[in-house]
Amino acid sequence: MTVDKKKTTKDAAIDKKYGTRGTEKKGSAKKGLAKKGLVKKGKAKKEPEKVVKVNFQTATHTDSEKVQKVLARAGKGSRREMEAMISAGRVSIDGNVAFLGDRITGSELIRLDGHHVKLTAKDEDICRVLMYNKPEGEMCTRKDPEGRPTVFDRLPKLETGRWVAVGRLDINTSGMLLFTTDGELANRLMHPSQKIEREYAVRVFGEIDEAMLQRLRAGVKLEDGQARFQKITYSGGEGRNHWFHVVLSEGRNREVRRLWESQEVQVSRLIRVRYGDLEMQRQLPLGGWRELQLKEVNYYRKLVNLTLETESKVKVDEKAMDNAKSRRIRRSVKKHQQRHQQSTRRRHK
């Protein structure tokens, strides 16, 4: 046997054992495979795998959501705040700067100010809403540079996301303030287009007559446009101090105070008592909060045309607030206030 024949025999044995993949040789199909349709005649072409990539600008509503909506649901702020952050170039999608209108499926890598944002699927989130009885002297901000107490100080801690305030109350206003984990819900509840009623108990100091009340009902021109009270109800008073309940359907900055001041009377007390149809519970102490039940959460969601929730963090058998629970909240608030006062003294030493 010559050298060429030996080499051919050896190559054939290697091909039989290991196959011809990776070599320049063409492998032959085993007998019977072509008849069964497992191997096609001629040169077989392997179809490339289709890579499904969502186009942010053209994706449909069923397979994606706007990035500001997803970030708001993740608890990074209201949708309006997220839109401002996107416009400022602070949000990136898979390493590319995000733009308003970009849509995502939830599988992308989202960063806010360079920090990775943990996204949660829409169906996995349980919308939570708190009713908080804000005292005077608390700021509607997360951190105050002067060290004053804020409305976020006593709220329950969250594993993911954060509490978003539904509107604001100024430092001298007390009463009902809502918080939610759903930024989209917060944004819609605040938006003037929803025309959700807010009711305030207000004590004014000065001479009041019917002509003044009629002007406030008809509308008064303020520096940021026309404003008016939808309802004004007298609640009593002595001397030059009078209590009224007023209703309006927008939340402009200090609107109630500015309306009364336009009639040259001064607001000495202001308490929000209602948001939509839900009223502040009288048993809820100042500085205390309670979590709304599923029925109440869905009332607000239905009010702004959002899908209803099917689950709640509140236990079904949880009893309504009683005097014992109210006392426990008061003790907790008092301890919190004492701790804050002590920390304030230490800072000023």
Disulfide bonds with the S-S distance in Angstrom:
none
